[in-house]
Amino acid sequence: MEAGGARSGSAAYTKGSGDDDGSLKPVPPCCVKAKAGVPESEAKCHDTVVKQAKYNTSTTQCGQSATYGNVLVLDGIVQLTDKDECAYQEMVTHLPLCSIPSPQNVLVVGGGDGGVLREIARHASVENIHICEIDQLVIDVCRDFFPNLYVGFKDPRVRLHVGDAVDFLKEAAEGKYDAIIVDSSDPIGPAQVLVEKPFIQTIARALRPGGVLCNLAESMWLHTHLIQDMLSICRQTFKGAVHYVWTSVPTYPSGTIGFLLCAKEGPSVNFLTPVNPIEKLEGATKGGRELRFYNSEMHRAAFVLPTFVRRELESYNTSAEEEKPKESVAEPQKMKILPNNAILMAS
């Protein structure tokens, strides 16, 4: 809700109801949408406005929010914040790695903030962690402003390659990796190739039989058309299993982000049930680095899709129902995608 008073910095009010006398009541601060002109005290709960710029170039900004702590912005899009980075970093890492037994060789495409490296390092079975990041500036900024993420680079198993991931993977040996995690920016501009068929095929070549890919797959509320395209490409390439999963990240557009989990043909991979549960991994929380978001229950929950999403993706997705007995369910409503914004509505 946006109240007129919020724009001028004064308190917002709403009319009472029921037995109230109808007089104007102050709106709780947490219900007032944060704006640059709103005093911090009046929109503190939802404040994502960067109050103090710490680093600023034409493409990269780092600042501080009263609610979310340090904020990294690339090309005008929030990439991560101190408060909710755990939801993304932990899920994008442990969803694939906890689905296969004893992963040893892992590649990260992108991930220059170091958060995915930090999470991979929890897996003692991993012997080699390669990262290919195209932007040295992201690494440098996160070293200075996000030490809790950059710590991932300090693991001795990490080998950093600064350059284009397309070229890097073309040079990789066939079947080299147990898991590849694509932690890239949104698939526009230079990053668009990372969701196209030639690159997906190159990833598949670099994975061992039964190896797994976790790729960024946008928001189910905003980008269903893109998710459908990505699922179609992955289903053509990966013959083991393909799933769309999701998690909640409050500072991302629509508050959600999705991933594609794909398994190469070979030893069977059942993504729905973690065969390598994080709770049983020795040393996974060493050094006081407790997990903040991921657990085996969250792993399983990530596959549960809203009805409208299941309906739109059912012909593209390897659904949970294909891996367990089907139950009788009511016929879902027909859905349609509105043009341009790709938001789904019931008809």
C-alpha positions as CSV (number, residue, x, y, z in Angstrom):
1,M,0.0,0.0,0.0
2,E,1.2,3.5,-0.8
3,A,-0.4,6.3,1.3
4,G,-0.2,9.8,0.0
5,G,1.4,11.0,3.2
6,A,4.4,8.7,2.6
7,R,5.6,10.7,-0.3
8,S,5.9,13.8,1.8
9,G,7.5,12.1,4.8
10,S,4.5,12.4,7.1
11,A,2.8,9.5,8.8
12,A,0.3,7.4,6.7
13,Y,-3.3,6.9,8.0
14,T,-6.2,4.6,7.2
15,K,-9.9,4.7,8.2
16,G,-11.0,2.4,11.0
17,S,-13.6,-0.3,10.5
18,G,-16.1,-2.5,12.4
19,D,-16.8,-1.0,15.8
20,D,-14.3,1.8,15.3
21,D,-15.5,5.4,15.1
22,G,-14.3,5.8,11.5
23,S,-11.5,8.2,12.5
24,L,-8.1,7.9,10.8
25,K,-5.7,5.5,12.3
26,P,-2.0,5.5,11.8
27,V,-0.7,2.7,9.6
28,P,2.0,0.6,11.2
29,P,5.5,1.5,9.9
30,C,6.0,-2.0,8.5
31,C,3.1,-1.6,6.2
32,V,4.4,1.6,4.6
33,K,6.3,1.1,1.3
34,A,9.8,2.4,1.6
35,K,10.7,5.3,-0.5
36,A,13.8,7.5,-0.7
37,G,11.9,10.4,0.8
38,V,10.4,8.5,3.7
39,P,12.2,8.9,7.0
40,E,13.9,5.7,8.0
41,S,11.8,5.5,11.2
42,E,8.6,5.3,9.2
43,A,9.5,2.5,6.8
44,K,12.2,0.7,8.6
45,C,10.8,-2.8,8.4
46,H,10.7,-2.9,4.6
47,D,13.5,-0.4,3.9
48,T,15.7,-1.5,1.0
49,V,16.8,2.1,0.1
50,V,20.6,2.4,0.1
51,K,21.2,5.2,2.6
52,Q,25.0,5.3,2.4
53,A,26.9,4.6,-0.8
54,K,30.2,2.8,-0.1
55,Y,31.2,2.0,-3.7
56,N,29.8,3.5,-6.9
57,T,30.7,3.0,-10.6
58,S,28.5,3.1,-13.7
59,T,27.7,-0.6,-13.3
60,T,28.5,-1.6,-9.8
61,Q,27.2,0.0,-6.5
62,C,27.6,-1.1,-3.0
63,G,25.8,0.6,-0.1
64,Q,24.0,0.1,3.1
65,S,20.4,-0.4,4.0
66,A,19.1,0.1,7.5
67,T,17.2,-3.2,7.3
68,Y,19.2,-5.4,4.9
69,G,22.7,-4.3,5.7
70,N,25.3,-4.1,2.9
71,V,23.7,-4.2,-0.6
72,L,25.4,-5.1,-3.9
73,V,23.8,-3.7,-7.0
74,L,24.9,-4.5,-10.6
75,D,23.5,-2.6,-13.5
76,G,20.7,-1.3,-11.3
77,I,19.6,-4.7,-10.1
78,V,20.0,-5.9,-6.4
79,Q,22.3,-8.9,-6.4
80,L,22.6,-9.6,-2.7
81,T,22.2,-8.2,0.7
82,D,23.7,-9.2,4.1
83,K,20.3,-10.1,5.5
84,D,18.9,-12.5,2.9
85,E,21.9,-13.8,0.9
86,C,21.7,-17.1,2.8
87,A,18.4,-18.0,1.1
88,Y,20.0,-17.9,-2.3
89,Q,23.5,-19.1,-1.6
90,E,22.5,-22.1,0.5
91,M,19.7,-23.3,-1.8
92,V,21.6,-22.9,-5.1
93,T,24.5,-24.9,-3.6
94,H,23.0,-27.6,-1.5
95,L,20.0,-28.5,-3.7
96,P,22.4,-30.1,-6.2
97,L,25.3,-31.2,-3.9
98,C,23.0,-32.9,-1.4
99,S,21.3,-34.8,-4.3
100,I,24.4,-36.8,-5.2
101,P,26.7,-39.0,-3.0
102,S,30.1,-37.6,-2.2
103,P,30.7,-34.9,-4.9
104,Q,34.4,-34.3,-5.5
105,N,34.8,-31.9,-8.4
106,V,32.6,-28.8,-8.6
107,L,32.5,-25.8,-10.9
108,V,30.9,-22.5,-10.2
109,V,30.1,-20.2,-13.2
110,G,29.9,-16.7,-12.0
111,G,29.6,-16.4,-8.2
112,G,32.3,-13.7,-7.8
113,D,30.9,-12.7,-4.4
114,G,32.2,-16.0,-2.9
115,G,28.9,-17.1,-1.3
116,V,28.5,-20.3,-3.3
117,L,32.2,-21.2,-2.7
118,R,31.5,-20.7,1.1
119,E,28.6,-23.2,0.9
120,I,30.5,-25.8,-1.3
121,A,33.3,-25.8,1.3
122,R,30.9,-27.3,3.8
123,H,31.1,-30.6,1.8
124,A,34.2,-32.4,3.0
125,S,34.1,-34.9,0.1
126,V,34.8,-32.1,-2.4
127,E,38.4,-32.1,-3.5
128,N,38.4,-29.4,-6.2
129,I,36.4,-26.2,-6.4
130,H,36.8,-24.3,-9.7
131,I,35.2,-20.9,-10.2
132,C,35.0,-19.0,-13.5
133,E,34.0,-15.4,-13.0
134,I,34.2,-12.8,-15.8
135,D,34.2,-9.7,-13.6
136,Q,37.2,-9.1,-11.4
137,L,35.6,-6.0,-10.1
138,V,32.8,-8.0,-8.4
139,I,35.4,-10.1,-6.6
140,D,37.3,-7.0,-5.4
141,V,34.1,-5.2,-4.2
142,C,32.9,-8.3,-2.3
143,R,36.4,-8.8,-0.7
144,D,36.1,-5.3,0.8
145,F,32.4,-5.1,1.7
146,F,31.1,-8.7,2.1
147,P,33.7,-10.6,4.1
148,N,31.1,-13.2,5.2
149,L,30.8,-14.1,1.5
150,Y,34.4,-13.6,0.3
151,V,35.5,-16.1,2.9
152,G,34.7,-18.7,0.3
153,F,37.8,-17.7,-1.7
154,K,40.0,-18.6,1.2
155,D,39.4,-22.3,1.0
156,P,42.5,-24.0,-0.3
157,R,40.5,-26.2,-2.7
158,V,39.4,-23.1,-4.7
159,R,40.9,-22.3,-8.0
160,L,39.9,-19.0,-9.5
161,H,39.7,-18.4,-13.3
162,V,38.9,-14.9,-14.4
163,G,37.4,-15.0,-17.9
164,D,34.5,-16.1,-20.1
165,A,32.8,-19.3,-18.9
166,V,31.9,-20.3,-22.5
167,D,35.6,-20.5,-23.4
168,F,36.5,-22.1,-20.1
169,L,34.0,-24.9,-20.5
170,K,35.0,-25.5,-24.1
171,E,38.5,-26.3,-22.8
172,A,37.3,-28.5,-19.9
173,A,37.8,-32.2,-20.1
174,E,34.7,-34.3,-20.9
175,G,33.1,-35.7,-17.7
176,K,35.3,-33.6,-15.4
177,Y,32.8,-32.3,-12.9
178,D,30.3,-34.0,-10.6
179,A,28.3,-30.7,-10.3
180,I,28.2,-27.4,-12.0
181,I,26.5,-24.4,-10.4
182,V,25.7,-21.4,-12.6
183,D,25.5,-18.3,-10.4
184,S,25.2,-15.6,-13.0
185,S,23.4,-12.3,-13.4
186,D,20.0,-12.1,-15.1
187,P,20.1,-13.7,-18.6
188,I,20.2,-10.4,-20.6
189,G,23.1,-8.9,-22.5
190,P,26.4,-10.9,-22.2
191,A,24.8,-13.4,-19.8
192,Q,22.1,-14.4,-22.2
193,V,24.4,-17.1,-23.7
194,L,24.4,-18.9,-20.4
195,V,20.8,-20.0,-20.9
196,E,21.0,-20.9,-24.6
197,K,21.3,-24.4,-25.9
198,P,24.9,-24.4,-27.1
199,F,26.1,-23.5,-23.6
200,I,23.8,-26.0,-21.9
201,Q,25.2,-28.7,-24.1
202,T,28.7,-27.6,-23.2
203,I,27.9,-27.9,-19.6
204,A,26.4,-31.4,-20.1
205,R,29.6,-32.5,-21.9
206,A,31.7,-31.3,-18.9
207,L,29.6,-33.3,-16.4
208,R,30.3,-37.0,-15.6
209,P,27.4,-39.5,-16.2
210,G,24.9,-38.8,-13.4
211,G,26.5,-35.4,-12.8
212,V,24.2,-32.4,-11.9
213,L,23.6,-28.8,-13.0
214,C,21.9,-26.1,-11.0
215,N,21.2,-23.0,-13.1
216,L,19.5,-19.8,-12.2
217,A,15.9,-19.8,-13.6
218,E,14.3,-16.5,-12.7
219,S,10.9,-15.8,-11.0
220,M,7.8,-17.9,-11.5
221,W,5.7,-14.8,-11.1
222,L,7.4,-12.7,-13.8
223,H,9.3,-14.9,-16.2
224,T,7.3,-18.1,-16.9
225,H,7.9,-17.7,-20.7
226,L,11.7,-17.8,-20.0
227,I,11.4,-20.7,-17.6
228,Q,9.5,-22.7,-20.3
229,D,12.2,-22.0,-22.8
230,M,14.9,-23.1,-20.4
231,L,13.1,-26.2,-19.4
232,S,12.6,-27.2,-23.0
233,I,16.3,-26.8,-23.8
234,C,17.3,-28.7,-20.7
235,R,14.9,-31.5,-21.3
236,Q,16.5,-32.0,-24.8
237,T,20.0,-32.1,-23.3
238,F,19.6,-33.8,-19.9
239,K,18.1,-37.3,-20.0
240,G,18.4,-38.0,-16.3
241,A,16.0,-35.6,-14.6
242,V,15.0,-31.9,-14.9
243,H,13.1,-29.9,-12.3
244,Y,12.1,-26.3,-11.7
245,V,12.5,-25.4,-8.0
246,W,12.2,-22.1,-6.1
247,T,13.0,-20.3,-3.0
248,S,12.2,-17.0,-1.3
249,V,14.6,-14.1,-1.5
250,P,12.8,-10.9,-0.2
251,T,15.0,-8.4,-2.1
252,Y,14.7,-10.1,-5.5
253,P,11.9,-9.0,-7.9
254,S,8.6,-10.6,-6.7
255,G,10.4,-12.0,-3.7
256,T,11.2,-15.3,-5.3
257,I,13.9,-16.9,-7.4
258,G,13.9,-20.2,-9.3
259,F,16.6,-22.8,-10.3
260,L,16.7,-25.6,-12.8
261,L,18.1,-28.9,-11.4
262,C,19.3,-31.2,-14.2
263,A,20.9,-34.6,-14.1
264,K,23.0,-36.1,-16.9
265,E,22.1,-39.6,-18.0
266,G,23.9,-42.2,-15.9
267,P,23.5,-43.2,-12.3
268,S,20.0,-42.3,-11.2
269,V,19.5,-39.0,-9.4
270,N,16.4,-38.4,-7.3
271,F,16.5,-34.7,-6.6
272,L,13.4,-34.8,-4.4
273,T,15.1,-36.6,-1.5
274,P,18.6,-35.6,-0.5
275,V,20.8,-38.7,-0.6
276,N,23.6,-36.6,1.0
277,P,21.8,-34.7,3.7
278,I,23.5,-31.7,5.0
279,E,22.7,-32.6,8.6
280,K,24.8,-35.7,8.4
281,L,27.9,-34.1,6.8
282,E,30.8,-34.0,9.2
283,G,32.2,-30.5,9.7
284,A,29.4,-28.8,7.7
285,T,29.0,-26.2,10.3
286,K,32.6,-26.0,11.5
287,G,33.9,-22.6,12.7
288,G,30.5,-21.5,13.9
289,R,29.1,-21.1,10.4
290,E,25.7,-22.4,11.1
291,L,23.3,-22.7,8.1
292,R,20.6,-20.0,8.2
293,F,18.1,-21.2,5.6
294,Y,18.7,-24.6,4.0
295,N,17.8,-27.9,5.6
296,S,16.5,-31.2,4.3
297,E,12.9,-30.1,4.8
298,M,13.5,-27.0,2.8
299,H,15.1,-29.1,0.1
300,R,12.0,-31.2,-0.3
301,A,9.7,-28.1,-0.1
302,A,11.5,-26.4,-3.0
303,F,9.9,-28.8,-5.4
304,V,6.3,-28.0,-4.3
305,L,5.0,-25.6,-7.0
306,P,1.9,-23.4,-6.9
307,T,-1.0,-24.8,-9.0
308,F,-0.7,-22.1,-11.7
309,V,3.0,-22.8,-12.1
310,R,2.5,-26.6,-12.3
311,R,-0.1,-26.0,-14.9
312,E,2.1,-23.9,-17.0
313,L,5.2,-26.0,-16.7
314,E,3.7,-29.5,-16.6
315,S,4.6,-30.3,-20.2
316,Y,8.2,-29.1,-19.7
317,N,9.1,-30.2,-16.2
318,T,10.0,-33.6,-14.8
319,S,7.4,-33.3,-12.0
320,A,7.4,-34.8,-8.5
321,E,4.4,-37.0,-9.4
322,E,6.5,-38.9,-12.0
323,E,8.7,-40.1,-9.1
324,K,6.0,-41.2,-6.7
325,P,2.5,-42.7,-6.9
326,K,-0.1,-40.3,-8.2
327,E,-3.0,-39.2,-6.1
328,S,-6.4,-38.2,-7.3
329,V,-6.6,-34.4,-7.5
330,A,-9.2,-32.0,-8.7
331,E,-8.9,-30.7,-12.3
332,P,-6.9,-27.4,-12.0
333,Q,-8.3,-24.2,-13.5
334,K,-7.2,-23.2,-17.0
335,M,-4.4,-20.7,-17.0
336,K,-3.2,-18.1,-19.4
337,I,-0.2,-15.8,-19.6
338,L,-0.8,-12.1,-20.0
339,P,1.3,-10.5,-22.7
340,N,4.5,-8.6,-21.9
341,N,4.7,-9.2,-18.2
342,A,4.1,-12.9,-18.3
343,I,2.1,-12.9,-15.0
344,L,-0.2,-15.9,-14.9
345,M,-3.9,-15.5,-14.2
346,A,-6.8,-17.9,-13.8
347,S,-9.4,-17.8,-16.5
